[in-house]
Amino acid sequence: MTVFEELKRRGLIAQMTHEDKIEELLNNEKVTFYIGFDATADSLHVGHFLQLVVMKRLQMAGHRPIALLGTGTTLVGDPTGKTDMRPMLTKEQIAHNAECFRRQMSKFVDFSGDNAKIVKNGDWLCEFKYLEFLRDVGKFFSVNKMLTAECFKSRLEKGLSFIEFNYMIMQSYDFLHLYRTEGCKVELGGDDQWSNILGGVDLVRRVEGEEVYGMTFTLLTTKEGKKMGKTEKGALWLDPEKTTPYEFFQYWRNVGDDDVINCMKLLTFVPIEEIESMENLTGAELNPVKERLAFELTRMVHGEDEAQKALETARQVFSSAANSEDMPTTVLTEDDFENGEIGILALLVKCGLAPSNGEARRLVQQGGISVDGEKVADPKYMVKIDDFVVIKKGKKVFHKASK
């Protein structure tokens, strides 16, 4: 199976500019490609992780990745998927964030020798003079066409700042610059970047008269279309100081039954044939698959030792508490759920762990409640139960809630 066939079989590919030519390139040549990462925080998160997995997979197939750190584009801010303008960061903040990204990326991609490269687009974008950029680059972009892009259309009613309107042009120029300096022929990114990628492909064609290519990857979402990687504390970070290895493990251990196989395909290096053999499993049969998913991803992000510790801790919780015959259990009905979820306050009252919503709220706010080993601090937290969850009140009270 070729690398292109595997990308398709795993469901990773969303859109392509020239499918036949991209397939031929990836299967028969050593291709230089790039993915951009705007340095908006001091850690990569799980959405970036999917892109790093793709980079690693293509590098293993003999291709040459370029990780572009957006030290220039982050000064502007990508409006894609945002209802409001992004907070403006200083150059010093962006430089710090980019350095954090660089260290984390090195765990996944081999940047030794000429195997791969990290570049910063501030090195060329910040050197441009404004009028020069308008005349040399801006003249190739149609405002009418840009306004049809989804990233702009969704913002027009609420308001799109002029600085954000420049983002697509800047990202497009990145592709032109990397084509000229690195022989880069393909830009990859999440499917929400499709319009920006098309801008770069078109700019290279107009300026250089050459054909380059764009390909986007499936966004990491649940079967219902909700973006994955959000926890009660916010994003699921790759930095262990922001999301502990155990919290990271538990997130994946608790994914929904409908999502675990897809996550295995998109994010792990488990052979696709082995994953496909799991597709008919249901209910409790999927628990070992979820555990394997959690272990594989934690190992990739935090290393073998931390993954093993997280696995053992999780098993202790379930073996000493969840499987105890003496442990009280509350069986919930469909009437207790709304859209497949139940609020943490209602759950505590239903299980008899709190006499009222007010007392349940106090327990949550004081840090006395955990669900499946993860502390809950938001009284509005919604709990999804596929088989059962273990609720811990204080240090010694365990209670099982099941469907």
C-alpha positions as CSV (number, residue, x, y, z in Angstrom):
1,M,0.0,0.0,0.0
2,T,1.4,3.4,-1.0
3,V,1.4,6.3,1.4
4,F,-1.3,8.1,-0.6
5,E,-3.5,5.0,-0.4
6,E,-3.0,4.8,3.3
7,L,-3.9,8.5,3.8
8,K,-7.1,7.9,1.9
9,R,-7.9,4.6,3.6
10,R,-7.5,6.2,7.0
11,G,-9.9,9.0,6.0
12,L,-7.2,11.6,6.5
13,I,-7.7,13.5,3.2
14,A,-10.5,16.0,2.9
15,Q,-9.8,18.0,-0.3
16,M,-7.1,18.2,-3.0
17,T,-6.4,20.6,-5.8
18,H,-5.1,17.9,-8.3
19,E,-5.7,14.4,-7.0
20,D,-4.0,12.4,-9.8
21,K,-0.9,14.6,-9.7
22,I,-0.6,14.6,-5.9
23,E,-0.9,10.9,-5.9
24,E,1.8,10.6,-8.5
25,L,4.1,13.0,-6.6
26,L,3.7,11.3,-3.2
27,N,4.1,7.8,-4.6
28,N,7.0,8.4,-7.0
29,E,9.0,11.4,-5.9
30,K,10.7,12.9,-2.8
31,V,8.5,15.9,-2.3
32,T,9.1,18.9,-0.2
33,F,5.8,20.0,1.5
34,Y,4.9,22.4,4.3
35,I,2.4,23.0,7.0
36,G,2.0,26.3,8.8
37,F,1.6,26.7,12.6
38,D,0.7,30.2,14.0
39,A,2.3,30.7,17.4
40,T,-0.8,31.8,19.2
41,A,0.0,30.0,22.5
42,D,3.0,28.6,24.3
43,S,2.1,25.0,23.5
44,L,0.8,22.9,20.6
45,H,-2.7,21.4,21.1
46,V,-4.3,18.2,19.8
47,G,-5.5,19.9,16.6
48,H,-1.8,20.5,15.8
49,F,-1.1,16.9,16.8
50,L,-3.0,15.5,13.8
51,Q,-0.9,17.7,11.5
52,L,2.3,16.5,13.1
53,V,1.2,12.9,12.7
54,V,0.7,13.5,9.0
55,M,4.2,15.1,8.7
56,K,5.7,12.2,10.4
57,R,3.9,9.7,8.2
58,L,5.0,11.5,5.0
59,Q,8.6,11.8,6.3
60,M,8.6,8.0,7.0
61,A,7.6,7.6,3.3
62,G,10.7,9.6,2.2
63,H,9.2,13.1,1.8
64,R,10.7,16.3,3.3
65,P,8.5,18.3,5.6
66,I,8.9,22.0,6.4
67,A,7.3,23.2,9.6
68,L,6.5,26.9,9.1
69,L,6.2,28.8,12.4
70,G,4.0,31.9,11.8
71,T,6.0,34.5,13.6
72,G,4.8,37.0,10.9
73,T,1.2,35.8,10.3
74,T,0.6,35.5,14.0
75,L,1.1,39.3,14.2
76,V,-2.1,39.6,12.0
77,G,-4.2,36.6,13.2
78,D,-6.1,34.1,11.1
79,P,-9.8,34.9,11.1
80,T,-10.7,31.3,10.1
81,G,-13.2,29.8,12.5
82,K,-13.2,32.8,14.8
83,T,-16.2,35.0,15.6
84,D,-14.0,37.8,16.9
85,M,-10.6,39.2,16.2
86,R,-7.8,37.2,17.8
87,P,-5.9,38.9,20.7
88,M,-2.9,40.9,19.5
89,L,0.4,39.4,20.7
90,T,3.7,41.1,20.9
91,K,6.7,40.0,18.9
92,E,8.3,38.8,22.1
93,Q,5.3,36.6,23.0
94,I,5.2,35.2,19.5
95,A,8.9,34.4,19.5
96,H,8.6,32.6,22.9
97,N,5.6,30.6,21.6
98,A,7.4,29.7,18.4
99,E,10.4,28.4,20.4
100,C,8.0,26.2,22.5
101,F,6.5,24.9,19.3
102,R,9.9,24.1,17.9
103,R,10.9,22.0,21.0
104,Q,7.6,20.0,20.9
105,M,7.7,19.4,17.1
106,S,11.1,17.8,17.5
107,K,9.5,14.9,19.3
108,F,7.6,13.9,16.2
109,V,9.6,15.0,13.2
110,D,13.3,14.3,12.5
111,F,14.8,17.7,11.8
112,S,18.4,16.5,11.6
113,G,20.4,17.0,8.4
114,D,18.2,17.8,5.4
115,N,15.4,15.4,6.5
116,A,13.2,18.4,7.4
117,K,13.3,22.1,8.2
118,I,11.8,24.6,10.5
119,V,11.3,28.1,9.2
120,K,9.7,31.3,10.5
121,N,7.7,33.5,8.1
122,G,8.5,36.6,10.1
123,D,12.0,36.3,8.6
124,W,10.6,37.4,5.2
125,L,7.1,39.0,5.9
126,C,8.5,41.4,8.5
127,E,11.1,42.6,6.0
128,F,8.5,43.7,3.4
129,K,7.7,47.4,2.9
130,Y,4.0,48.0,2.7
131,L,3.7,49.6,-0.7
132,E,6.1,47.0,-2.1
133,F,3.9,44.2,-0.8
134,L,0.8,45.8,-2.2
135,R,2.3,46.2,-5.7
136,D,4.2,43.0,-5.9
137,V,1.7,40.6,-4.2
138,G,-1.6,42.3,-3.6
139,K,-2.2,43.0,-7.2
140,F,-2.8,39.3,-7.9
141,F,-5.8,39.0,-5.5
142,S,-9.4,39.8,-6.3
143,V,-11.3,41.2,-3.4
144,N,-14.6,39.8,-4.9
145,K,-13.1,36.3,-4.9
146,M,-11.6,36.7,-1.4
147,L,-15.0,37.6,0.0
148,T,-16.5,34.3,-1.2
149,A,-14.0,32.4,1.1
150,E,-15.7,30.8,4.1
151,C,-13.2,32.3,6.5
152,F,-14.3,35.8,5.5
153,K,-18.0,35.2,4.7
154,S,-18.7,34.0,8.2
155,R,-17.3,37.2,9.6
156,L,-18.8,39.9,7.3
157,E,-22.0,40.4,9.3
158,K,-20.2,40.7,12.7
159,G,-17.2,42.6,11.3
160,L,-13.9,41.8,9.7
161,S,-11.0,44.0,10.4
162,F,-8.7,45.2,7.6
163,I,-5.6,43.7,9.3
164,E,-7.3,40.2,9.2
165,F,-8.3,40.7,5.6
166,N,-4.6,40.6,4.8
167,Y,-4.0,37.2,6.3
168,M,-4.9,35.1,3.2
169,I,-2.4,37.2,1.1
170,M,0.3,36.7,3.6
171,Q,-0.2,32.9,3.9
172,S,-0.3,32.7,0.1
173,Y,3.0,34.5,-0.1
174,D,4.5,31.9,2.3
175,F,3.9,29.2,-0.4
176,L,5.5,31.4,-3.1
177,H,8.5,32.1,-0.9
178,L,9.0,28.4,0.0
179,Y,8.6,27.4,-3.6
180,R,11.3,29.8,-4.6
181,T,13.7,29.0,-1.7
182,E,13.1,25.3,-0.9
183,G,11.5,23.9,-4.0
184,C,8.3,23.3,-2.0
185,K,5.5,21.9,-4.2
186,V,2.7,21.0,-1.7
187,E,1.0,22.9,1.1
188,L,-0.9,20.8,3.6
189,G,-3.3,21.9,6.4
190,G,-6.6,21.4,8.2
191,D,-9.7,21.5,6.0
192,D,-10.5,25.0,7.5
193,Q,-7.4,26.3,5.6
194,W,-8.7,25.3,2.2
195,S,-9.3,28.9,1.0
196,N,-5.9,30.1,2.2
197,I,-4.2,27.1,0.5
198,L,-5.9,27.8,-2.8
199,G,-4.7,31.4,-2.6
200,G,-1.1,30.2,-2.4
201,V,-1.5,27.7,-5.2
202,D,-3.0,30.4,-7.4
203,L,-0.3,32.9,-6.5
204,V,2.6,30.6,-7.5
205,R,0.8,29.9,-10.8
206,R,0.4,33.6,-11.5
207,V,3.9,34.8,-10.5
208,E,6.0,31.8,-11.5
209,G,3.9,30.1,-14.1
210,E,4.3,26.8,-12.2
211,E,1.9,24.3,-10.9
212,V,2.0,23.5,-7.2
213,Y,-0.6,21.6,-5.1
214,G,-2.7,21.8,-2.0
215,M,-4.2,19.1,0.2
216,T,-6.3,19.4,3.4
217,F,-6.8,16.9,6.1
218,T,-9.9,15.9,8.0
219,L,-10.6,18.0,11.0
220,L,-10.7,16.1,14.3
221,T,-14.4,16.1,15.1
222,T,-16.9,13.8,16.8
223,K,-19.4,11.9,14.7
224,E,-21.8,14.7,15.5
225,G,-19.4,17.3,14.0
226,K,-18.2,18.8,17.3
227,K,-14.5,19.7,17.3
228,M,-12.5,17.3,19.6
229,G,-9.7,18.3,21.9
230,K,-11.7,20.5,24.3
231,T,-11.8,19.7,28.0
232,E,-13.4,21.4,30.9
233,K,-10.1,23.2,31.5
234,G,-9.9,24.3,27.8
235,A,-7.8,22.9,25.0
236,L,-6.1,19.5,25.2
237,W,-2.4,20.7,25.3
238,L,0.7,18.7,24.4
239,D,2.7,20.5,27.2
240,P,2.5,18.3,30.4
241,E,2.5,21.4,32.5
242,K,-0.8,22.5,30.9
243,T,-2.4,19.1,30.4
244,T,-0.9,16.3,32.5
245,P,-0.1,13.0,30.9
246,Y,-2.9,11.4,33.0
247,E,-5.4,14.0,31.9
248,F,-4.3,13.5,28.3
249,F,-4.7,9.7,28.7
250,Q,-8.1,10.0,30.3
251,Y,-9.4,12.2,27.5
252,W,-8.8,9.5,24.9
253,R,-9.8,6.7,27.2
254,N,-13.2,8.4,27.5
255,V,-13.9,9.2,23.8
256,G,-17.3,8.1,22.6
257,D,-18.0,4.7,21.1
258,D,-18.8,6.3,17.8
259,D,-15.4,8.1,17.6
260,V,-12.8,5.7,18.9
261,I,-12.2,3.9,15.6
262,N,-11.9,7.1,13.7
263,C,-9.4,8.5,16.2
264,M,-7.4,5.3,15.9
265,K,-7.3,5.7,12.1
266,L,-6.4,9.4,12.1
267,L,-4.0,9.7,15.0
268,T,-2.1,6.4,15.5
269,F,0.3,4.3,13.6
270,V,-1.5,1.1,14.4
271,P,-1.7,-0.8,11.1
272,I,-4.9,0.1,9.3
273,E,-5.8,-3.6,8.8
274,E,-5.8,-4.1,12.5
275,I,-8.0,-1.1,13.1
276,E,-10.5,-2.1,10.4
277,S,-10.8,-5.5,12.2
278,M,-12.2,-3.6,15.2
279,E,-14.9,-1.8,13.4
280,N,-17.7,-4.2,14.3
281,L,-17.0,-4.1,18.0
282,T,-19.7,-2.4,20.2
283,G,-20.3,-1.4,23.8
284,A,-17.9,-2.9,26.4
285,E,-15.9,-4.6,23.6
286,L,-14.6,-1.2,22.7
287,N,-13.1,-0.5,26.1
288,P,-9.7,-2.2,25.3
289,V,-9.6,-0.2,22.0
290,K,-10.1,3.0,23.9
291,E,-7.4,2.0,26.3
292,R,-5.1,1.3,23.5
293,L,-5.9,4.6,21.8
294,A,-5.1,6.4,25.0
295,F,-1.9,4.6,25.6
296,E,-0.6,5.0,22.0
297,L,-1.3,8.7,21.9
298,T,0.1,9.4,25.4
299,R,3.2,7.4,24.5
300,M,3.7,9.5,21.3
301,V,3.3,12.8,23.1
302,H,4.8,12.1,26.6
303,G,6.9,9.0,26.2
304,E,6.7,5.3,27.2
305,D,7.1,5.9,30.9
306,E,4.4,8.5,31.3
307,A,2.0,6.4,29.2
308,Q,2.6,3.4,31.3
309,K,2.1,5.4,34.5
310,A,-1.2,6.8,33.2
311,L,-2.3,3.4,32.1
312,E,-1.6,1.9,35.5
313,T,-3.3,4.8,37.4
314,A,-6.4,4.4,35.2
315,R,-6.6,0.7,35.7
316,Q,-6.2,1.2,39.5
317,V,-9.2,3.5,39.5
318,F,-11.3,1.0,37.6
319,S,-10.1,-2.1,39.3
320,S,-10.3,-0.8,42.9
321,A,-13.4,1.2,42.5
322,A,-15.4,0.6,39.3
323,N,-15.3,-3.1,39.5
324,S,-15.9,-3.3,43.3
325,E,-19.1,-5.3,44.1
326,D,-19.6,-3.2,47.2
327,M,-19.5,0.1,45.3
328,P,-22.9,1.8,45.0
329,T,-24.2,2.2,41.4
330,T,-26.9,4.3,39.9
331,V,-28.5,3.3,36.7
332,L,-29.6,6.2,34.6
333,T,-32.5,6.2,32.1
334,E,-32.8,8.0,28.8
335,D,-35.0,10.6,30.5
336,D,-31.9,11.7,32.5
337,F,-30.0,12.7,29.4
338,E,-30.2,15.6,27.0
339,N,-28.5,15.1,23.7
340,G,-26.7,12.1,25.2
341,E,-25.3,14.1,28.1
342,I,-26.2,14.9,31.7
343,G,-25.1,18.0,33.7
344,I,-22.6,17.3,36.6
345,L,-24.9,18.9,39.2
346,A,-27.9,16.7,38.1
347,L,-25.7,13.7,38.1
348,L,-24.5,14.3,41.6
349,V,-28.0,14.7,42.9
350,K,-29.3,11.7,40.9
351,C,-26.5,9.5,42.4
352,G,-27.3,10.8,46.0
353,L,-23.8,12.4,46.3
354,A,-25.4,15.8,47.0
355,P,-28.9,16.6,48.4
356,S,-29.4,19.6,46.1
357,N,-28.1,21.4,43.1
358,G,-26.7,24.1,45.4
359,E,-24.7,21.6,47.4
360,A,-23.6,19.9,44.2
361,R,-22.4,23.2,42.9
362,R,-20.4,23.8,46.1
363,L,-18.7,20.4,45.9
364,V,-17.7,21.1,42.3
365,Q,-16.4,24.6,42.9
366,Q,-14.4,23.4,45.9
367,G,-12.6,20.8,43.8
368,G,-14.2,17.8,45.6
369,I,-15.5,16.0,42.5
370,S,-13.7,13.9,39.8
371,V,-15.2,11.9,37.0
372,D,-13.1,9.0,35.7
373,G,-10.1,10.4,37.5
374,E,-10.4,13.9,36.0
375,K,-11.3,16.7,38.4
376,V,-14.4,18.7,37.5
377,A,-14.4,22.4,38.4
378,D,-17.1,23.8,36.1
379,P,-20.7,23.5,37.5
380,K,-21.9,23.6,33.9
381,Y,-19.8,20.5,32.9
382,M,-21.7,18.0,30.8
383,V,-21.0,14.3,31.3
384,K,-21.2,11.8,28.5
385,I,-21.8,8.2,29.5
386,D,-21.3,5.4,27.0
387,D,-21.1,2.5,29.4
388,F,-20.4,3.9,32.9
389,V,-18.4,6.5,34.7
390,V,-16.8,6.5,38.1
391,I,-17.5,9.6,40.3
392,K,-15.2,10.3,43.1
393,K,-16.4,12.6,46.0
394,G,-13.6,13.8,48.2
395,K,-10.9,11.2,48.8
396,K,-12.8,8.0,49.7
397,V,-16.3,8.1,48.2
398,F,-16.7,6.3,44.9
399,H,-19.9,5.9,43.0
400,K,-20.7,4.3,39.6
401,A,-23.2,5.8,37.2
402,S,-24.2,3.6,34.3
403,K,-26.7,3.5,31.5
